[in-house]
Amino acid sequence: MARTTRQVDGSEGEDRAAAHLEQAGLQLLARNWRCRAGELDLVARDRDGTIVFVEVRRRASSAFGGAAASITPAKQMRLARTAELYRLVMRCADRPCRFDVVLIEAGRLEWIRDAFQPGV
């Protein structure tokens, strides 16, 4: 089945985010990790061993609040549940973790470390 323009754009945004994070020294562990609770765009390990769950948001412009506004409290809770399952399945629940966001808006990439604390 052919991929939609939106899927292609999303994949390109994730490629760009992954390359940026790897250049910054993070090790990519998973991409588009799925389970019954949801999906994690990128999972990486920082130099200090912290597991980093990365939500990538790409928007053409800042209209309607832009990319950042799309990460609602409900989305944060869904990411936290999915991350908890990842940590259990991958047997890394004892490691510290954080939630980062990579925003790509009008071609500009912004990496926000420790963007939110859902209580995982």
Rosetta blueprint (number, residue, H / E / L):
1 M L
2 A L
3 R L
4 T L
5 T H
6 R H
7 Q H
8 V H
9 D H
10 G H
11 S H
12 E H
13 G H
14 E H
15 D H
16 R H
17 A H
18 A H
19 A H
20 H H
21 L H
22 E H
23 Q H
24 A L
25 G L
26 L L
27 Q E
28 L E
29 L E
30 A E
31 R E
32 N E
33 W E
34 R E
35 C E
36 R L
37 A L
38 G E
39 E E
40 L E
41 D E
42 L E
43 V E
44 A E
45 R E
46 D L
47 R L
48 D L
49 G L
50 T L
51 I E
52 V E
53 F E
54 V E
55 E E
56 V E
57 R E
58 R E
59 R E
60 A L
61 S L
62 S L
63 A H
64 F H
65 G H
66 G H
67 A H
68 A H
69 A H
70 S L
71 I L
72 T L
73 P H
74 A H
75 K H
76 Q H
77 M H
78 R H
79 L H
80 A H
81 R H
82 T H
83 A H
84 E H
85 L H
86 Y H
87 R H
88 L H
89 V H
90 M L
91 R L
92 C L
93 A L
94 D L
95 R L
96 P L
97 C E
98 R E
99 F E
100 D E
101 V E
102 V E
103 L E
104 I E
105 E E
106 A L
107 G L
108 R E
109 L E
110 E E
111 W E
112 I E
113 R E
114 D E
115 A E
116 F E
117 Q L
118 P L
119 G L
120 V L
